[in-house]
Amino acid sequence: MEMNAIKVLPYTEEWASTFRQLAAIYQQHLEGLITGIEHVGSTSVPGLAAKPIIDIDLLIKEPSQLPPVVAVLEKLGYTWRGDLGIPGRDAFGRNADTTPDDSKETVWMTHNLYVCQEGCISLKNHLQLRDFLRQHPEAAQQYGALKQELAVKYPYDIDQYIEGKTAFITGILAQTGLQEDALQDITARNKAGK
């Protein structure tokens, strides 16, 4: 199996536009089951260079709300993958390039979909990092430059790429008040070869 090289691209408004289109589909099908839809990750920060993969968090209040959300997402063409070792955050894989099914055969940009319980550490991490980078363009520029350097240095090693970003991310999260044990957990999870 041939592995694709890691590509970090300049920011484009297409990312925000695609998020809005996807969010409209989730809102239509999950109304009453979720409490919010958040565009997170690097594509959610205007001006930030990023891998062209949109990260989306669907919010629920408590774990008992997960099964009906899973059922709807499966009808839209997603496969539930469980929490992948991250408590409070469940991941969903796409079954086809046309997932989610909008009945128009739309081929969607690559995206990662998660269902997060409100208040979980993973969600706090996503929102605090996004909000800090949106409010501090100079930090977003530094982060984008770091990601571009790492993509050149480790074009086929996503684990090294992720580990290389971790100190920068945890440094920002420390400034936003994320607790030390959560920062240590993020560092441990992002170690290459774990």
N, CA and C atoms as an extended XYZ file, in Angstrom:
582
Properties=species:S:1:pos:R:3:atomname:S:1:resname:S:1:resid:I:1 pbc="F F F"
N         0.845       -1.177        0.000 N   MET     1
C         0.000        0.000        0.000 CA  MET     1
C         0.894        1.245        0.000 C   MET     1
N         0.686        2.129       -0.956 N   GLU     2
C         1.480        3.350       -1.058 CA  GLU     2
C         0.951        4.396       -0.086 C   GLU     2
N         1.878        5.006        0.651 N   MET     3
C         1.486        6.018        1.625 CA  MET     3
C         1.617        7.400        0.991 C   MET     3
N         0.614        8.248        1.224 N   ASN     4
C         0.663        9.612        0.708 CA  ASN     4
C         1.552       10.470        1.593 C   ASN     4
N         2.272       11.376        0.970 N   ALA     5
C         3.116       12.307        1.722 CA  ALA     5
C         2.240       13.291        2.492 C   ALA     5
N         2.735       13.716        3.645 N   ILE     6
C         2.050       14.731        4.441 CA  ILE     6
C         2.172       16.055        3.699 C   ILE     6
N         1.032       16.711        3.467 N   LYS     7
C         1.038       17.999        2.772 CA  LYS     7
C         0.418       19.052        3.689 C   LYS     7
N         1.130       20.144        3.900 N   VAL     8
C         0.629       21.288        4.659 CA  VAL     8
C         0.470       22.424        3.650 C   VAL     8
N        -0.776       22.890        3.494 N   LEU     9
C        -1.099       23.872        2.465 CA  LEU     9
C        -1.453       25.230        3.073 C   LEU     9
N        -1.309       26.307        2.296 N   PRO    10
C        -1.738       27.622        2.779 CA  PRO    10
C        -3.241       27.621        3.054 C   PRO    10
N        -3.665       28.455        3.996 N   TYR    11
C        -5.076       28.549        4.350 CA  TYR    11
C        -5.918       28.917        3.133 C   TYR    11
N        -7.112       28.332        3.068 N   THR    12
C        -8.082       28.693        2.039 CA  THR    12
C        -9.470       28.784        2.677 C   THR    12
N       -10.270       29.727        2.212 N   GLU    13
C       -11.642       29.915        2.711 CA  GLU    13
C       -12.505       28.689        2.403 C   GLU    13
N       -12.065       27.863        1.459 N   GLU    14
C       -12.813       26.642        1.114 CA  GLU    14
C       -13.015       25.760        2.352 C   GLU    14
N       -12.056       25.775        3.272 N   TRP    15
C       -12.180       24.930        4.460 CA  TRP    15
C       -13.373       25.349        5.310 C   TRP    15
N       -13.526       26.648        5.538 N   ALA    16
C       -14.665       27.147        6.328 CA  ALA    16
C       -15.973       26.901        5.587 C   ALA    16
N       -15.956       27.073        4.282 N   SER    17
C       -17.152       26.859        3.469 CA  SER    17
C       -17.584       25.391        3.518 C   SER    17
N       -16.627       24.489        3.380 N   THR    18
C       -16.946       23.056        3.443 CA  THR    18
C       -17.479       22.690        4.822 C   THR    18
N       -16.855       23.233        5.870 N   PHE    19
C       -17.369       22.969        7.214 CA  PHE    19
C       -18.836       23.393        7.321 C   PHE    19
N       -19.175       24.577        6.836 N   ARG    20
C       -20.565       25.059        6.936 CA  ARG    20
C       -21.527       24.128        6.198 C   ARG    20
N       -21.111       23.610        5.037 N   GLN    21
C       -21.965       22.688        4.282 CA  GLN    21
C       -22.171       21.382        5.050 C   GLN    21
N       -21.084       20.855        5.611 N   LEU    22
C       -21.191       19.621        6.394 CA  LEU    22
C       -22.028       19.846        7.650 C   LEU    22
N       -21.797       20.968        8.329 N   ALA    23
C       -22.544       21.265        9.557 CA  ALA    23
C       -24.044       21.329        9.281 C   ALA    23
N       -24.430       21.869        8.121 N   ALA    24
C       -25.849       21.955        7.771 CA  ALA    24
C       -26.464       20.555        7.658 C   ALA    24
N       -25.706       19.618        7.116 N   ILE    25
C       -26.202       18.236        7.008 CA  ILE    25
C       -26.355       17.622        8.396 C   ILE    25
N       -25.337       17.783        9.246 N   TYR    26
C       -25.426       17.221       10.600 CA  TYR    26
C       -26.593       17.850       11.359 C   TYR    26
N       -26.752       19.160       11.242 N   GLN    27
C       -27.823       19.857       11.951 CA  GLN    27
C       -29.184       19.319       11.515 C   GLN    27
N       -29.342       19.132       10.214 N   GLN    28
C       -30.612       18.645        9.670 CA  GLN    28
C       -30.953       17.256       10.209 C   GLN    28
N       -29.968       16.370       10.254 N   HIS    29
C       -30.231       14.980       10.621 CA  HIS    29
C       -30.134       14.712       12.122 C   HIS    29
N       -29.409       15.558       12.848 N   LEU    30
C       -29.157       15.293       14.278 CA  LEU    30
C       -29.836       16.304       15.202 C   LEU    30
N       -30.711       17.123       14.649 N   GLU    31
C       -31.384       18.137       15.463 CA  GLU    31
C       -32.064       17.481       16.658 C   GLU    31
N       -31.808       18.028       17.841 N   GLY    32
C       -32.371       17.473       19.059 CA  GLY    32
C       -31.503       16.405       19.703 C   GLY    32
N       -30.532       15.866       18.950 N   LEU    33
C       -29.651       14.824       19.490 CA  LEU    33
C       -28.289       15.386       19.910 C   LEU    33
N       -27.890       16.500       19.285 N   ILE    34
C       -26.598       17.113       19.609 CA  ILE    34
C       -26.832       18.535       20.127 C   ILE    34
N       -25.845       19.044       20.862 N   THR    35
C       -25.975       20.393       21.426 CA  THR    35
C       -25.117       21.415       20.688 C   THR    35
N       -24.288       20.963       19.756 N   GLY    36
C       -23.457       21.900       19.009 CA  GLY    36
C       -22.601       21.199       17.980 C   GLY    36
N       -22.050       21.994       17.063 N   ILE    37
C       -21.150       21.508       16.017 CA  ILE    37
C       -19.991       22.491       15.963 C   ILE    37
N       -18.769       22.005       16.164 N   GLU    38
C       -17.590       22.871       16.214 CA  GLU    38
C       -16.591       22.505       15.125 C   GLU    38
N       -16.137       23.518       14.393 N   HIS    39
C       -15.024       23.360       13.460 CA  HIS    39
C       -13.758       23.560       14.288 C   HIS    39
N       -12.948       22.534       14.400 N   VAL    40
C       -11.734       22.586       15.214 CA  VAL    40
C       -10.534       22.219       14.347 C   VAL    40
N        -9.360       22.158       14.956 N   GLY    41
C        -8.166       21.821       14.194 CA  GLY    41
C        -7.676       23.009       13.383 C   GLY    41
N        -6.585       22.812       12.687 N   SER    42
C        -5.909       23.905       11.991 CA  SER    42
C        -6.741       24.542       10.890 C   SER    42
N        -7.606       23.763       10.219 N   THR    43
C        -8.406       24.352        9.133 CA  THR    43
C        -9.443       25.338        9.665 C   THR    43
N        -9.646       25.380       10.985 N   SER    44
C       -10.637       26.293       11.576 CA  SER    44
C       -10.038       27.653       11.932 C   SER    44
N        -8.744       27.836       11.682 N   VAL    45
C        -8.066       29.085       12.060 CA  VAL    45
C        -7.697       29.861       10.797 C   VAL    45
N        -8.386       30.989       10.531 N   PRO    46
C        -8.068       31.763        9.332 CA  PRO    46
C        -6.582       32.125        9.276 C   PRO    46
N        -5.985       31.893        8.106 N   GLY    47
C        -4.579       32.232        7.898 CA  GLY    47
C        -3.585       31.151        8.272 C   GLY    47
N        -4.045       30.072        8.915 N   LEU    48
C        -3.131       29.024        9.382 CA  LEU    48
C        -2.935       27.954        8.307 C   LEU    48
N        -1.687       27.689        7.964 N   ALA    49
C        -1.379       26.591        7.046 CA  ALA    49
C        -1.765       25.273        7.718 C   ALA    49
N        -2.267       24.317        6.930 N   ALA    50
C        -2.778       23.080        7.523 CA  ALA    50
C        -2.780       21.944        6.516 C   ALA    50
N        -2.842       20.726        7.042 N   LYS    51
C        -3.169       19.597        6.187 CA  LYS    51
C        -4.628       19.821        5.775 C   LYS    51
N        -4.984       19.574        4.517 N   PRO    52
C        -6.350       19.858        4.063 CA  PRO    52
C        -7.356       18.793        4.526 C   PRO    52
N        -7.485       18.698        5.836 N   ILE    53
C        -8.411       17.744        6.459 CA  ILE    53
C        -9.182       18.506        7.529 C   ILE    53
N       -10.489       18.550        7.388 N   ILE    54
C       -11.327       19.308        8.317 CA  ILE    54
C       -11.643       18.440        9.536 C   ILE    54
N       -11.466       19.007       10.729 N   ASP    55
C       -11.807       18.319       11.978 CA  ASP    55
C       -13.098       18.908       12.514 C   ASP    55
N       -14.052       18.027       12.831 N   ILE    56
C       -15.375       18.448       13.281 CA  ILE    56
C       -15.736       17.705       14.558 C   ILE    56
N       -16.177       18.463       15.562 N   ASP    57
C       -16.666       17.881       16.818 CA  ASP    57
C       -18.166       18.124       16.919 C   ASP    57
N       -18.929       17.030       17.038 N   LEU    58
C       -20.357       17.117       17.350 CA  LEU    58
C       -20.478       16.955       18.856 C   LEU    58
N       -21.271       17.799       19.507 N   LEU    59
C       -21.332       17.793       20.965 CA  LEU    59
C       -22.597       17.133       21.492 C   LEU    59
N       -22.412       16.330       22.554 N   ILE    60
C       -23.535       15.749       23.287 CA  ILE    60
C       -23.330       16.036       24.766 C   ILE    60
N       -24.430       16.015       25.538 N   LYS    61
C       -24.333       16.319       26.971 CA  LYS    61
C       -23.832       15.131       27.786 C   LYS    61
N       -24.290       13.925       27.437 N   GLU    62
C       -23.920       12.754       28.241 CA  GLU    62
C       -23.813       11.503       27.374 C   GLU    62
N       -23.102       10.479       27.867 N   PRO    63
C       -22.852        9.267       27.070 CA  PRO    63
C       -24.121        8.573       26.569 C   PRO    63
N       -25.216        8.666       27.313 N   SER    64
C       -26.449        7.992       26.903 CA  SER    64
C       -26.991        8.543       25.581 C   SER    64
N       -26.510        9.714       25.174 N   GLN    65
C       -26.968       10.299       23.908 CA  GLN    65
C       -26.179        9.794       22.711 C   GLN    65
N       -25.109        9.043       22.961 N   LEU    66
C       -24.272        8.573       21.853 CA  LEU    66
C       -24.974        7.570       20.938 C   LEU    66
N       -25.646        6.512       21.444 N   PRO    67
C       -26.214        5.507       20.525 CA  PRO    67
C       -27.157        6.066       19.455 C   PRO    67
N       -28.092        6.979       19.779 N   PRO    68
C       -28.928        7.489       18.685 CA  PRO    68
C       -28.142        8.325       17.671 C   PRO    68
N       -27.078        9.001       18.118 N   VAL    69
C       -26.230        9.770       17.199 CA  VAL    69
C       -25.478        8.812       16.282 C   VAL    69
N       -24.948        7.720       16.845 N   VAL    70
C       -24.255        6.703       16.035 CA  VAL    70
C       -25.193        6.165       14.959 C   VAL    70
N       -26.444        5.861       15.328 N   ALA    71
C       -27.407        5.303       14.375 CA  ALA    71
C       -27.639        6.254       13.198 C   ALA    71
N       -27.783        7.540       13.469 N   VAL    72
C       -28.005        8.525       12.399 CA  VAL    72
C       -26.757        8.647       11.531 C   VAL    72
N       -25.590        8.737       12.162 N   LEU    73
C       -24.354        8.889       11.387 CA  LEU    73
C       -24.097        7.667       10.511 C   LEU    73
N       -24.450        6.477       11.002 N   GLU    74
C       -24.277        5.275       10.167 CA  GLU    74
C       -25.165        5.347        8.929 C   GLU    74
N       -26.381        5.892        9.068 N   LYS    75
C       -27.264        6.059        7.904 CA  LYS    75
C       -26.681        7.057        6.903 C   LYS    75
N       -25.893        8.006        7.399 N   LEU    76
C       -25.265        8.999        6.521 CA  LEU    76
C       -23.980        8.473        5.872 C   LEU    76
N       -23.535        7.254        6.274 N   GLY    77
C       -22.366        6.642        5.643 CA  GLY    77
C       -21.107        6.624        6.477 C   GLY    77
N       -21.225        6.868        7.785 N   TYR    78
C       -20.064        6.809        8.680 CA  TYR    78
C       -20.033        5.478        9.426 C   TYR    78
N       -18.844        5.090        9.863 N   THR    79
C       -18.668        3.911       10.704 CA  THR    79
C       -18.121        4.361       12.050 C   THR    79
N       -18.793        3.949       13.107 N   TRP    80
C       -18.361        4.278       14.469 CA  TRP    80
C       -17.096        3.498       14.781 C   TRP    80
N       -16.039        4.178       15.258 N   ARG    81
C       -14.761        3.538       15.538 CA  ARG    81
C       -14.440        3.500       17.032 C   ARG    81
N       -15.361        3.952       17.872 N   GLY    82
C       -15.122        3.959       19.313 CA  GLY    82
C       -14.294        5.157       19.721 C   GLY    82
N       -13.797        5.132       20.971 N   ASP    83
C       -13.082        6.316       21.468 CA  ASP    83
C       -11.590        6.314       21.139 C   ASP    83
N       -11.088        5.233       20.572 N   LEU    84
C        -9.675        5.127       20.172 CA  LEU    84
C        -8.744        5.547       21.307 C   LEU    84
N        -9.166        5.244       22.541 N   GLY    85
C        -8.335        5.524       23.711 CA  GLY    85
C        -8.441        6.948       24.237 C   GLY    85
N        -9.336        7.744       23.695 N   ILE    86
C        -9.501        9.136       24.157 CA  ILE    86
C       -10.887        9.257       24.803 C   ILE    86
N       -10.948        9.266       26.139 N   PRO    87
C       -12.233        9.288       26.840 CA  PRO    87
C       -13.079       10.508       26.477 C   PRO    87
N       -14.377       10.255       26.268 N   GLY    88
C       -15.311       11.339       25.983 CA  GLY    88
C       -15.366       11.767       24.540 C   GLY    88
N       -14.537       11.129       23.666 N   ARG    89
C       -14.506       11.496       22.245 CA  ARG    89
C       -14.570       10.237       21.396 C   ARG    89
N       -15.627       10.092       20.621 N   ASP    90
C       -15.775        8.934       19.738 CA  ASP    90
C       -15.511        9.352       18.298 C   ASP    90
N       -14.752        8.521       17.582 N   ALA    91
C       -14.355        8.817       16.204 CA  ALA    91
C       -15.250        8.078       15.214 C   ALA    91
N       -15.385        8.681       14.034 N   PHE    92
C       -16.195        8.087       12.968 CA  PHE    92
C       -15.407        8.110       11.672 C   PHE    92
N       -15.381        6.963       10.983 N   GLY    93
C       -14.727        6.860        9.688 CA  GLY    93
C       -15.751        7.014        8.575 C   GLY    93
N       -15.274        7.467        7.427 N   ARG    94
C       -16.147        7.631        6.255 CA  ARG    94
C       -16.112        6.356        5.417 C   ARG    94
N       -17.283        5.922        4.953 N   ASN    95
C       -17.352        4.718        4.131 CA  ASN    95
C       -17.065        4.995        2.658 C   ASN    95
N       -17.145        6.268        2.251 N   ALA    96
C       -16.929        6.636        0.850 CA  ALA    96
C       -16.593        8.122        0.777 C   ALA    96
N       -16.089        8.552       -0.373 N   ASP    97
C       -15.803        9.979       -0.576 CA  ASP    97
C       -17.083       10.809       -0.556 C   ASP    97
N       -18.237       10.141       -0.752 N   THR    98
C       -19.530       10.828       -0.767 CA  THR    98
C       -20.204       10.817        0.615 C   THR    98
N       -19.458       10.419        1.655 N   THR    99
C       -19.968       10.473        3.031 CA  THR    99
C       -19.639       11.842        3.601 C   THR    99
N       -20.670       12.530        4.154 N   PRO   100
C       -22.044       12.110        4.410 CA  PRO   100
C       -22.912       12.165        3.142 C   PRO   100
N       -23.839       11.236        3.071 N   ASP   101
C       -24.745       11.134        1.935 CA  ASP   101
C       -25.743       12.290        1.978 C   ASP   101
N       -25.624       13.192        1.005 N   ASP   102
C       -26.561       14.320        0.922 CA  ASP   102
C       -27.573       14.111       -0.196 C   ASP   102
N       -27.656       12.878       -0.729 N   SER   103
C       -28.539       12.463       -1.826 CA  SER   103
C       -28.227       13.194       -3.145 C   SER   103
N       -27.063       13.856       -3.216 N   LYS   104
C       -26.634       14.519       -4.459 CA  LYS   104
C       -25.314       13.938       -4.953 C   LYS   104
N       -24.823       12.900       -4.281 N   GLU   105
C       -23.541       12.281       -4.646 CA  GLU   105
C       -22.376       13.272       -4.552 C   GLU   105
N       -22.463       14.224       -3.632 N   THR   106
C       -21.384       15.186       -3.432 CA  THR   106
C       -20.132       14.467       -2.937 C   THR   106
N       -18.995       14.725       -3.589 N   VAL   107
C       -17.718       14.201       -3.125 CA  VAL   107
C       -17.156       15.240       -2.159 C   VAL   107
N       -17.032       14.839       -0.890 N   TRP   108
C       -16.629       15.763        0.166 CA  TRP   108
C       -15.124       15.758        0.373 C   TRP   108
N       -14.619       16.895        0.787 N   MET   109
C       -13.234       17.026        1.203 CA  MET   109
C       -12.980       16.078        2.384 C   MET   109
N       -11.763       15.597        2.528 N   THR   110
C       -11.414       14.714        3.634 CA  THR   110
C       -11.712       15.419        4.958 C   THR   110
N       -12.345       14.689        5.874 N   HIS   111
C       -12.639       15.255        7.186 CA  HIS   111
C       -12.658       14.168        8.253 C   HIS   111
N       -12.321       14.591        9.468 N   ASN   112
C       -12.386       13.724       10.644 CA  ASN   112
C       -13.592       14.153       11.458 C   ASN   112
N       -14.444       13.198       11.799 N   LEU   113
C       -15.656       13.497       12.558 CA  LEU   113
C       -15.591       12.828       13.918 C   LEU   113
N       -15.878       13.617       14.955 N   TYR   114
C       -15.886       13.112       16.328 CA  TYR   114
C       -17.181       13.521       17.012 C   TYR   114
N       -17.633       12.689       17.936 N   VAL   115
C       -18.713       13.070       18.838 CA  VAL   115
C       -18.075       13.196       20.214 C   VAL   115
N       -18.188       14.392       20.795 N   CYS   116
C       -17.539       14.694       22.066 CA  CYS   116
C       -18.571       15.010       23.135 C   CYS   116
N       -18.336       14.452       24.312 N   GLN   117
C       -19.174       14.808       25.450 CA  GLN   117
C       -18.749       16.189       25.929 C   GLN   117
N       -19.724       17.067       26.144 N   GLU   118
C       -19.423       18.412       26.631 CA  GLU   118
C       -18.542       18.332       27.873 C   GLU   118
N       -17.515       19.159       27.919 N   GLY   119
C       -16.646       19.214       29.089 CA  GLY   119
C       -15.489       18.236       29.085 C   GLY   119
N       -15.431       17.306       28.124 N   CYS   120
C       -14.319       16.340       28.111 CA  CYS   120
C       -13.021       17.055       27.753 C   CYS   120
N       -11.913       16.488       28.189 N   ILE   121
C       -10.596       17.107       27.974 CA  ILE   121
C       -10.291       17.279       26.483 C   ILE   121
N       -10.632       16.290       25.674 N   SER   122
C       -10.352       16.376       24.242 CA  SER   122
C       -11.036       17.593       23.624 C   SER   122
N       -12.299       17.828       23.997 N   LEU   123
C       -13.035       18.972       23.467 CA  LEU   123
C       -12.415       20.278       23.965 C   LEU   123
N       -12.088       20.343       25.253 N   LYS   124
C       -11.448       21.551       25.802 CA  LYS   124
C       -10.149       21.842       25.051 C   LYS   124
N        -9.355       20.807       24.837 N   ASN   125
C        -8.092       20.924       24.106 CA  ASN   125
C        -8.353       21.529       22.727 C   ASN   125
N        -9.312       20.951       21.975 N   HIS   126
C        -9.619       21.433       20.626 CA  HIS   126
C       -10.047       22.901       20.631 C   HIS   126
N       -10.984       23.243       21.521 N   LEU   127
C       -11.546       24.600       21.530 CA  LEU   127
C       -10.544       25.636       22.028 C   LEU   127
N        -9.784       25.294       23.070 N   GLN   128
C        -8.834       26.258       23.620 CA  GLN   128
C        -7.698       26.528       22.632 C   GLN   128
N        -7.198       25.498       21.969 N   LEU   129
C        -6.143       25.693       20.975 CA  LEU   129
C        -6.664       26.533       19.810 C   LEU   129
N        -7.835       26.170       19.291 N   ARG   130
C        -8.429       26.926       18.172 CA  ARG   130
C        -8.625       28.394       18.547 C   ARG   130
N        -9.244       28.625       19.689 N   ASP   131
C        -9.565       30.003       20.076 CA  ASP   131
C        -8.299       30.832       20.309 C   ASP   131
N        -7.280       30.218       20.914 N   PHE   132
C        -6.013       30.939       21.130 CA  PHE   132
C        -5.393       31.327       19.791 C   PHE   132
N        -5.338       30.381       18.863 N   LEU   133
C        -4.706       30.660       17.571 CA  LEU   133
C        -5.498       31.689       16.770 C   LEU   133
N        -6.829       31.674       16.903 N   ARG   134
C        -7.639       32.690       16.226 CA  ARG   134
C        -7.357       34.078       16.792 C   ARG   134
N        -7.091       34.161       18.084 N   GLN   135
C        -6.874       35.451       18.746 CA  GLN   135
C        -5.420       35.924       18.676 C   GLN   135
N        -4.504       35.025       18.294 N   HIS   136
C        -3.076       35.361       18.255 CA  HIS   136
C        -2.492       34.959       16.892 C   HIS   136
N        -2.691       35.807       15.879 N   PRO   137
C        -2.235       35.465       14.520 CA  PRO   137
C        -0.738       35.165       14.436 C   PRO   137
N         0.067       35.829       15.305 N   GLU   138
C         1.510       35.568       15.251 CA  GLU   138
C         1.809       34.135       15.691 C   GLU   138
N         1.081       33.623       16.673 N   ALA   139
C         1.255       32.229       17.100 CA  ALA   139
C         0.775       31.279       15.999 C   ALA   139
N        -0.306       31.646       15.315 N   ALA   140
C        -0.806       30.820       14.206 CA  ALA   140
C         0.242       30.754       13.096 C   ALA   140
N         0.909       31.877       12.813 N   GLN   141
C         1.958       31.894       11.787 CA  GLN   141
C         3.128       30.983       12.191 C   GLN   141
N         3.528       31.063       13.458 N   GLN   142
C         4.623       30.208       13.957 CA  GLN   142
C         4.235       28.733       13.861 C   GLN   142
N         2.995       28.427       14.235 N   TYR   143
C         2.529       27.040       14.200 CA  TYR   143
C         2.490       26.537       12.756 C   TYR   143
N         2.004       27.363       11.841 N   GLY   144
C         1.966       26.975       10.434 CA  GLY   144
C         3.363       26.706        9.885 C   GLY   144
N         4.312       27.572       10.247 N   ALA   145
C         5.699       27.385        9.787 CA  ALA   145
C         6.282       26.085       10.354 C   ALA   145
N         6.009       25.814       11.626 N   LEU   146
C         6.483       24.567       12.248 CA  LEU   146
C         5.914       23.364       11.503 C   LEU   146
N         4.626       23.387       11.211 N   LYS   147
C         4.000       22.256       10.520 CA  LYS   147
C         4.583       22.058        9.126 C   LYS   147
N         4.866       23.156        8.431 N   GLN   148
C         5.462       23.038        7.104 CA  GLN   148
C         6.864       22.429        7.194 C   GLN   148
N         7.646       22.851        8.189 N   GLU   149
C         8.988       22.273        8.402 CA  GLU   149
C         8.893       20.774        8.693 C   GLU   149
N         7.953       20.397        9.565 N   LEU   150
C         7.814       18.987        9.941 CA  LEU   150
C         7.351       18.135        8.757 C   LEU   150
N         6.484       18.692        7.917 N   ALA   151
C         6.005       17.950        6.746 CA  ALA   151
C         7.148       17.674        5.769 C   ALA   151
N         8.097       18.621        5.674 N   VAL   152
C         9.272       18.423        4.814 CA  VAL   152
C        10.220       17.409        5.455 C   VAL   152
N        10.416       17.530        6.773 N   LYS   153
C        11.355       16.659        7.484 CA  LYS   153
C        10.848       15.213        7.589 C   LYS   153
N         9.534       15.050        7.807 N   TYR   154
C         8.940       13.709        7.990 CA  TYR   154
C         7.773       13.498        7.021 C   TYR   154
N         8.036       13.512        5.707 N   PRO   155
C         6.919       13.476        4.754 CA  PRO   155
C         6.069       12.201        4.804 C   PRO   155
N         6.643       11.106        5.291 N   TYR   156
C         5.888        9.850        5.327 CA  TYR   156
C         5.780        9.286        6.737 C   TYR   156
N         6.005       10.106        7.744 N   ASP   157
C         5.981        9.620        9.129 CA  ASP   157
C         5.057       10.498        9.969 C   ASP   157
N         3.766       10.161        9.946 N   ILE   158
C         2.769       10.972       10.644 CA  ILE   158
C         3.027       10.987       12.151 C   ILE   158
N         3.562        9.906       12.711 N   ASP   159
C         3.823        9.869       14.156 CA  ASP   159
C         4.885       10.898       14.543 C   ASP   159
N         5.976       10.983       13.764 N   GLN   160
C         7.020       11.973       14.037 CA  GLN   160
C         6.490       13.392       13.804 C   GLN   160
N         5.664       13.549       12.775 N   TYR   161
C         5.052       14.848       12.485 CA  TYR   161
C         4.221       15.309       13.691 C   TYR   161
N         3.391       14.423       14.210 N   ILE   162
C         2.535       14.757       15.360 CA  ILE   162
C         3.383       15.047       16.593 C   ILE   162
N         4.365       14.188       16.866 N   GLU   163
C         5.211       14.413       18.041 CA  GLU   163
C         5.944       15.742       17.930 C   GLU   163
N         6.358       16.109       16.718 N   GLY   164
C         7.080       17.353       16.513 CA  GLY   164
C         6.251       18.600       16.804 C   GLY   164
N         4.928       18.482       16.719 N   LYS   165
C         4.034       19.620       16.997 CA  LYS   165
C         3.656       19.718       18.471 C   LYS   165
N         3.848       18.646       19.216 N   THR   166
C         3.266       18.534       20.548 CA  THR   166
C         3.732       19.604       21.529 C   THR   166
N         5.020       19.890       21.581 N   ALA   167
C         5.515       20.884       22.544 CA  ALA   167
C         4.915       22.260       22.264 C   ALA   167
N         4.765       22.601       20.999 N   PHE   168
C         4.154       23.888       20.642 CA  PHE   168
C         2.699       23.924       21.126 C   PHE   168
N         1.955       22.842       20.844 N   ILE   169
C         0.536       22.768       21.233 CA  ILE   169
C         0.381       22.827       22.750 C   ILE   169
N         1.153       22.018       23.473 N   THR   170
C         1.002       22.006       24.934 CA  THR   170
C         1.457       23.327       25.549 C   THR   170
N         2.410       24.004       24.909 N   GLY   171
C         2.815       25.330       25.380 CA  GLY   171
C         1.658       26.318       25.302 C   GLY   171
N         0.910       26.273       24.208 N   ILE   172
C        -0.271       27.140       24.072 CA  ILE   172
C        -1.343       26.732       25.074 C   ILE   172
N        -1.598       25.437       25.177 N   LEU   173
C        -2.656       24.976       26.083 CA  LEU   173
C        -2.328       25.308       27.535 C   LEU   173
N        -1.052       25.297       27.888 N   ALA   174
C        -0.657       25.699       29.245 CA  ALA   174
C        -1.026       27.163       29.475 C   ALA   174
N        -0.835       27.995       28.463 N   GLN   175
C        -1.192       29.418       28.574 CA  GLN   175
C        -2.701       29.617       28.716 C   GLN   175
N        -3.492       28.673       28.184 N   THR   176
C        -4.948       28.805       28.263 CA  THR   176
C        -5.502       28.227       29.562 C   THR   176
N        -4.613       27.643       30.387 N   GLY   177
C        -5.055       27.149       31.687 CA  GLY   177
C        -5.377       25.667       31.735 C   GLY   177
N        -5.061       24.916       30.673 N   LEU   178
C        -5.309       23.473       30.729 CA  LEU   178
C        -4.421       22.868       31.819 C   LEU   178
N        -4.987       21.952       32.586 N   GLN   179
C        -4.281       21.409       33.753 CA  GLN   179
C        -3.078       20.568       33.350 C   GLN   179
N        -2.088       20.540       34.262 N   GLU   180
C        -0.815       19.853       34.009 CA  GLU   180
C        -1.012       18.383       33.665 C   GLU   180
N        -1.907       17.693       34.368 N   ASP   181
C        -2.105       16.269       34.074 CA  ASP   181
C        -2.656       16.072       32.666 C   ASP   181
N        -3.511       16.980       32.194 N   ALA   182
C        -4.031       16.889       30.828 CA  ALA   182
C        -2.919       17.148       29.818 C   ALA   182
N        -2.035       18.104       30.111 N   LEU   183
C        -0.905       18.396       29.219 CA  LEU   183
C         0.031       17.192       29.119 C   LEU   183
N         0.294       16.553       30.254 N   GLN   184
C         1.160       15.372       30.254 CA  GLN   184
C         0.519       14.228       29.469 C   GLN   184
N        -0.807       14.096       29.580 N   ASP   185
C        -1.528       13.057       28.846 CA  ASP   185
C        -1.415       13.296       27.338 C   ASP   185
N        -1.575       14.547       26.913 N   ILE   186
C        -1.457       14.881       25.487 CA  ILE   186
C        -0.051       14.541       24.988 C   ILE   186
N         0.966       14.917       25.767 N   THR   187
C         2.351       14.630       25.385 CA  THR   187
C         2.567       13.126       25.246 C   THR   187
N         2.064       12.354       26.191 N   ALA   188
C         2.229       10.890       26.155 CA  ALA   188
C         1.515       10.278       24.951 C   ALA   188
N         0.323       10.741       24.659 N   ARG   189
C        -0.454       10.192       23.532 CA  ARG   189
C         0.185       10.523       22.182 C   ARG   189
N         0.911       11.638       22.128 N   ASN   190
C         1.489       12.082       20.853 CA  ASN   190
C         2.932       11.624       20.639 C   ASN   190
N         3.440       10.749       21.502 N   LYS   191
C         4.791       10.208       21.323 CA  LYS   191
C         4.836        9.274       20.125 C   LYS   191
N         5.816        9.468       19.266 N   ALA   192
C         5.988        8.586       18.111 CA  ALA   192
C         6.320        7.183       18.603 C   ALA   192
N         5.726        6.194       17.935 N   GLY   193
C         6.031        4.801       18.260 CA  GLY   193
C         5.378        4.310       19.543 C   GLY   193
N         4.398        5.060       20.059 N   LYS   194
C         3.745        4.651       21.307 CA  LYS   194
C         2.982        3.364       21.128 C   LYS   194
